[in-house]
């Protein structure tokens, strides 16, 4: 646990007048499991898009595995794999063909391709349906296929953007067990976004809470609770992002609202 | 297997599996051949200009390549819309190679469409004057398939959505087609049409094909080939340049 494999320095992304990400900085160490936790629209996916070369930051610097993400895109791309939030499979092809295409695009050694594809498709329970067109798959099946695909090339860093959205508990457990195994055995760095607190708490070694395009706190689940003077990650999270307050009627909760705002400023 | 090959293979698999797309893409050229070739043929003959169907076939082949090539660009929009473009763009493969694999797939499809239209026109009575010239026609067709799929890819990289592509269709594709020498001879055309057609690279494709297939030429084959080579280079540079800037 020494050098950082992901690092962001003062990263800003604006879309016209909207500031999706305002000055984010963080480091993820090699072999760490890092969670980006935040409500919808907090800037989680935008950050992942910038880290994975899909979006250019408006300003700031991003490094993956020592490569400047905006300047050395190809080297940066070789270092990571990603499971996208939105489906990104080719529906007109079969599941196996999708896996095969990914294996070739990611330079998986030829003699390992067939075995890895089979292992992963069995893991996500899709091997029986490998020759069906993806357009005949249900939403959950597509998700599982994408997860299998993202793990196919054993990357150094794995990005998972809301990977368990819409999955049943069995598949979620399966996924996290496999991810933990990869982290453990292959020393793979895992960066995932989620808004499920229990996932962040159970899986991640480091958690950053992001809201309104800014990191409002970071640390282990315990540290976060300590920082906020609360007992659980959930309480800490709600205190930091203020969701609890915002969702209730404003008049009676004015005092509480103010307190949360002050707390946020103190933490920064 | 190389990344370029697997991306080409994807396009081919999609194409072979989608019969409606095959029929849809050659339906329009065939309609043009039938309606114009037979409909205007007699008038054309009476004017002493010869066989209109034979005159028309190189134009319709060009039309097939144009529409098929540029509509292939929609594929990139679909991939953008339905997410698969992301999967390709984050892969550790240079964007130029990704574009190449996709564009070669698109060009192969365009070539096959052109071939179907050509076979059908032979069935409709088209006779070309010298089989030995066929390789020239094939070369021109391949060059233009590559040029126009690249053009389509470049355009699709620039627009955000399908509405934007519709505009391109109306303001670029149709004018390119109608203001070329595809449908009428330029020799006796009004001066402004002659000038517009001479500025339009498609005219040189039509002209080169006419030279090879029916031994008629307005510009001369040397000039045709020079213009087509430049067009190919410009289109490829345009596509590489635009595709490298895509953000998703």
Interface residues (C-beta under 8 A of the other chain):
Chain A: X49 X52 X53 X54 X55 X56 X74 X77 X78 X80 X82 X84 X86 X87 X88 X89 X90 X91 X92 X93 X97 X100 X101 X102 X104 X105 X106 X107 X110
Chain B: X1 X2 X3 X5 X6 X7 X10 X13 X14 X17 X18 X82 X83 X84 X86 X87 X88 X89 X90 X91 X92 X93 X94 X247 X248
